[in-house]
Amino acid sequence: MKNFIEKSEVKAMATLFRAKSSTDLLIARTKKVLVSRDGQGTLDVAITVLISIVLGALILAGLYLIINGTVLPTITQKIKDMFNYSN
């Protein structure tokens, strides 16, 4: 019986040691990930691309409004005047 208790104690201590080692390893890896600055440039690039897309869309919308509101009616009128032979 004494032998059984000693073996149980050894197994329990080994299990606790493995659990503590695993926990320490997990804590070390977590600290490393939290302190790491890897991927910081990726966020900057993503924000830059997003800003570029939004600004490009605004510029295209502005050009579309200018061309449809000002340029096309003027051009259309000038073309009609050019081919108006009755005057």
N, CA, C and O of each residue as an XYZ file, in Angstrom:
348
protein
N       0.816     -1.176      0.000
C       0.000      0.000      0.000
C       0.876      1.263      0.000
O       0.567      2.249     -0.669
N       1.971      1.208      0.762
C       2.883      2.334      0.837
C       3.480      2.618     -0.537
O       3.649      3.777     -0.919
N       3.797      1.565     -1.274
C       4.353      1.680     -2.616
C       3.338      2.360     -3.554
O       3.708      3.204     -4.370
N       2.089      1.991     -3.430
C       1.021      2.567     -4.253
C       0.883      4.077     -3.989
O       0.715      4.867     -4.918
N       0.955      4.455     -2.731
C       0.832      5.868     -2.362
C       2.027      6.665     -2.887
O       1.869      7.788     -3.367
N       3.209      6.083     -2.793
C       4.404      6.764     -3.301
C       4.327      6.947     -4.810
O       4.671      8.011     -5.326
N       3.875      5.905     -5.526
C       3.734      6.009     -6.977
C       2.681      7.057     -7.348
O       2.846      7.799     -8.316
N       1.620      7.108     -6.583
C       0.565      8.104     -6.832
C       1.099      9.514     -6.608
O       0.803     10.428     -7.377
N       1.887      9.683     -5.552
C       2.471     10.988     -5.287
C       3.419     11.410     -6.408
O       3.421     12.569     -6.825
N       4.222     10.462     -6.892
C       5.164     10.756     -7.979
C       4.394     11.151     -9.237
O       4.759     12.110     -9.916
N       3.324     10.408     -9.546
C       2.516     10.725    -10.726
C       1.844     12.084    -10.580
O       1.773     12.854    -11.538
N       1.357     12.373     -9.395
C       0.708     13.662     -9.165
C       1.717     14.809     -9.303
O       1.409     15.839     -9.903
N       2.891     14.634     -8.759
C       3.927     15.661     -8.858
C       4.353     15.856    -10.316
O       4.552     16.987    -10.758
N       4.493     14.753    -11.062
C       4.870     14.855    -12.478
C       3.791     15.584    -13.272
O       4.090     16.409    -14.135
N       2.540     15.271    -12.973
C       1.428     15.933    -13.661
C       1.404     17.426    -13.332
O       1.195     18.254    -14.219
N       1.616     17.767    -12.071
C       1.669     19.176    -11.692
C       2.842     19.898    -12.351
O       2.711     21.047    -12.771
N       3.982     19.224    -12.439
C       5.151     19.817    -13.075
C       4.876     20.077    -14.557
O       5.215     21.139    -15.079
N       4.257     19.100    -15.232
C       3.926     19.276    -16.655
C       2.921     20.410    -16.837
O       3.041     21.207    -17.768
N       1.942     20.482    -15.958
C       0.938     21.546    -16.046
C       1.586     22.914    -15.834
O       1.284     23.870    -16.548
N       2.487     22.999    -14.835
C       3.173     24.264    -14.580
C       4.062     24.637    -15.752
O       4.118     25.807    -16.130
N       4.757     23.673    -16.334
C       5.614     23.943    -17.491
C       4.776     24.421    -18.669
O       5.153     25.371    -19.356
N       3.656     23.776    -18.903
C       2.776     24.177    -20.005
C       2.232     25.583    -19.772
O       2.154     26.386    -20.701
N       1.862     25.874    -18.539
C       1.347     27.201    -18.209
C       2.419     28.265    -18.394
O       2.152     29.332    -18.946
N       3.631     27.976    -17.932
C       4.733     28.929    -18.096
C       5.022     29.166    -19.573
O       5.270     30.300    -19.984
N       4.990     28.111    -20.368
C       5.223     28.236    -21.802
C       4.126     29.081    -22.455
O       4.403     29.931    -23.301
N       2.895     28.839    -22.055
C       1.772     29.609    -22.597
C       1.883     31.087    -22.219
O       1.617     31.960    -23.045
N       2.267     31.364    -20.999
C       2.437     32.751    -20.551
C       3.557     33.429    -21.337
O       3.419     34.577    -21.758
N       4.658     32.719    -21.530
C       5.786     33.297    -22.277
C       5.385     33.588    -23.720
O       5.722     34.643    -24.256
N       4.666     32.658    -24.352
C       4.230     32.879    -25.737
C       3.241     34.028    -25.826
O       3.278     34.800    -26.784
N       2.356     34.156    -24.843
C       1.380     35.245    -24.836
C       2.072     36.588    -24.693
O       1.733     37.543    -25.391
N       3.050     36.665    -23.782
C       3.804     37.904    -23.615
C       4.531     38.267    -24.903
O       4.560     39.432    -25.298
N       5.117     37.271    -25.556
C       5.848     37.507    -26.798
C       4.914     38.057    -27.873
O       5.286     38.981    -28.597
N       3.726     37.511    -27.986
C       2.765     37.975    -28.991
C       2.301     39.387    -28.679
O       2.177     40.209    -29.587
N       2.041     39.683    -27.401
C       1.565     41.005    -27.028
C       2.626     42.083    -27.197
O       2.298     43.229    -27.506
N       3.880     41.736    -27.001
C       4.966     42.701    -27.117
C       5.410     42.857    -28.572
O       5.943     43.900    -28.951
N       5.196     41.838    -29.371
C       5.668     41.833    -30.754
C       5.018     42.943    -31.566
O       3.842     43.254    -31.378
N       5.772     43.524    -32.451
C       5.261     44.573    -33.329
C       5.087     44.065    -34.758
O       4.893     44.871    -35.669
N       5.149     42.790    -34.974
C       4.953     42.226    -36.310
C       3.533     42.514    -36.776
O       2.588     42.453    -35.989
N       3.391     42.825    -38.047
C       2.076     43.108    -38.602
C       1.666     44.556    -38.486
O       0.608     44.938    -38.985
N       2.480     45.372    -37.837
C       2.150     46.783    -37.668
C       2.109     47.478    -39.017
O       1.252     48.334    -39.236
N       3.012     47.132    -39.929
C       3.023     47.738    -41.261
C       1.824     47.336    -42.085
O       1.381     48.101    -42.941
N       1.291     46.161    -41.848
C       0.137     45.686    -42.607
C      -1.067     46.569    -42.355
O      -1.807     46.881    -43.288
N      -1.274     46.969    -41.142
C      -2.397     47.852    -40.813
C      -2.232     49.204    -41.490
O      -3.204     49.765    -41.996
N      -1.018     49.729    -41.503
C      -0.764     51.008    -42.171
C      -1.074     50.923    -43.656
O      -1.676     51.837    -44.219
N      -0.668     49.840    -44.288
C      -0.928     49.660    -45.725
C      -2.422     49.538    -45.977
O      -2.930     50.109    -46.942
N      -3.132     48.811    -45.134
C      -4.577     48.644    -45.317
C      -5.300     49.983    -45.197
O      -6.209     50.264    -45.977
N      -4.913     50.800    -44.244
C      -5.541     52.114    -44.079
C      -5.215     53.006    -45.276
O      -6.083     53.736    -45.753
N      -3.986     52.956    -45.762
C      -3.602     53.750    -46.924
C      -4.406     53.355    -48.151
O      -4.868     54.218    -48.895
N      -4.576     52.056    -48.366
C      -5.357     51.584    -49.512
C      -6.807     52.027    -49.383
O      -7.408     52.459    -50.368
N      -7.370     51.929    -48.208
C      -8.754     52.339    -47.990
C      -8.937     53.838    -48.254
O      -9.914     54.239    -48.887
N      -8.023     54.647    -47.782
C      -8.093     56.090    -48.028
C      -7.966     56.376    -49.518
O      -8.674     57.235    -50.044
N      -7.070     55.666    -50.208
C      -6.898     55.867    -51.648
C      -8.172     55.529    -52.411
O      -8.553     56.245    -53.336
N      -8.828     54.448    -52.028
C     -10.063     54.052    -52.705
C     -11.152     55.092    -52.495
O     -11.858     55.447    -53.438
N     -11.297     55.584    -51.272
C     -12.332     56.580    -50.985
C     -12.049     57.880    -51.735
O     -12.960     58.457    -52.328
N     -10.808     58.344    -51.717
C     -10.472     59.577    -52.435
C     -10.655     59.411    -53.938
O     -11.140     60.324    -54.607
N     -10.274     58.266    -54.469
C     -10.477     58.004    -55.900
C     -11.951     58.027    -56.269
O     -12.321     58.575    -57.308
N     -12.790     57.441    -55.436
C     -14.233     57.441    -55.701
C     -14.792     58.856    -55.650
O     -15.632     59.218    -56.475
N     -14.339     59.661    -54.695
C     -14.801     61.052    -54.618
C     -14.369     61.863    -55.837
O     -15.148     62.659    -56.361
N     -13.143     61.666    -56.287
C     -12.653     62.379    -57.473
C     -13.447     61.969    -58.706
O     -13.838     62.823    -59.501
N     -13.689     60.666    -58.874
C     -14.476     60.207    -60.022
C     -15.898     60.741    -59.975
O     -16.442     61.125    -61.011
N     -16.507     60.775    -58.808
C     -17.868     61.308    -58.686
C     -17.887     62.792    -59.032
O     -18.805     63.255    -59.708
N     -16.897     63.535    -58.582
C     -16.815     64.961    -58.915
C     -16.644     65.194    -60.399
O     -17.302     66.061    -60.975
N     -15.760     64.422    -61.027
C     -15.571     64.555    -62.473
C     -16.844     64.201    -63.231
O     -17.187     64.859    -64.213
N     -17.534     63.182    -62.787
C     -18.785     62.781    -63.430
C     -19.808     63.913    -63.352
O     -20.480     64.209    -64.340
N     -19.929     64.545    -62.189
C     -20.871     65.657    -62.043
C     -20.471     66.850    -62.911
O     -21.330     67.481    -63.527
N     -19.199     67.159    -62.963
C     -18.734     68.287    -63.780
C     -18.987     68.024    -65.257
O     -19.486     68.894    -65.971
N     -18.641     66.822    -65.716
C     -18.795     66.508    -67.141
C     -20.264     66.472    -67.527
O     -20.642     67.051    -68.545
N     -21.094     65.813    -66.748
C     -22.515     65.718    -67.095
C     -23.238     67.043    -66.920
O     -24.177     67.321    -67.666
N     -22.842     67.856    -65.978
C     -23.556     69.105    -65.710
C     -23.103     70.268    -66.552
O     -23.908     71.140    -66.879
N     -21.834     70.305    -66.914
C     -21.305     71.488    -67.582
C     -20.799     71.201    -68.991
O     -21.176     71.890    -69.938
N     -19.977     70.221    -69.129
C     -19.277     69.989    -70.390
C     -20.195     69.386    -71.443
O     -20.237     69.888    -72.566
N     -20.924     68.338    -71.123
C     -21.755     67.665    -72.135
C     -22.860     68.556    -72.704
O     -23.049     68.565    -73.920
N     -23.587     69.294    -71.892
C     -24.603     70.167    -72.502
C     -23.996     71.221    -73.424
O     -24.570     71.545    -74.464
N     -22.834     71.756    -73.042
C     -22.169     72.753    -73.888
C     -21.733     72.128    -75.200
O     -21.938     72.708    -76.266
N     -21.138     70.957    -75.129
C     -20.684     70.260    -76.342
C     -21.881     69.903    -77.217
O     -21.829     70.078    -78.435
N     -22.934     69.416    -76.623
C     -24.132     69.048    -77.372
C     -24.702     70.266    -78.102
O     -25.084     70.166    -79.268
N     -24.762     71.395    -77.434
C     -25.283     72.614    -78.050
C     -24.389     73.070    -79.197
O     -24.888     73.478    -80.245
N     -23.078     73.004    -79.009
C     -22.150     73.418    -80.074
C     -22.261     72.504    -81.283
O     -22.175     72.974    -82.418
N     -22.450     71.213    -81.066
C     -22.606     70.282    -82.187
C     -23.910     70.579    -82.932
O     -23.933     70.570    -84.163
N     -24.969     70.837    -82.213
C     -26.242     71.177    -82.858
C     -26.113     72.467    -83.654
O     -26.652     72.576    -84.755
N     -25.401     73.443    -83.103
C     -25.194     74.702    -83.816
C     -24.347     74.498    -85.067
O     -24.580     75.161    -86.077
N     -23.374     73.599    -85.021
C     -22.527     73.340    -86.170
C     -23.326     72.743    -87.337
O     -23.090     73.092    -88.494
N     -24.264     71.850    -87.033
C     -25.018     71.184    -88.085
C     -26.351     71.853    -88.387
O     -27.155     71.311    -89.146
N     -26.592     72.999    -87.816
C     -27.823     73.735    -88.073
C     -27.580     74.622    -89.302
O     -27.055     75.729    -89.181
N     -27.967     74.123    -90.491
C     -27.693     74.818    -91.742
C     -28.780     75.823    -92.090
O     -28.619     76.588    -93.041
N     -29.870     75.843    -91.355
C     -30.989     76.741    -91.701
C     -30.649     78.204    -91.408
O     -31.265     79.088    -92.003
N     -29.713     78.495    -90.534
C     -29.387     79.888    -90.203
C     -28.533     80.473    -91.235
O     -28.152     81.640    -91.133
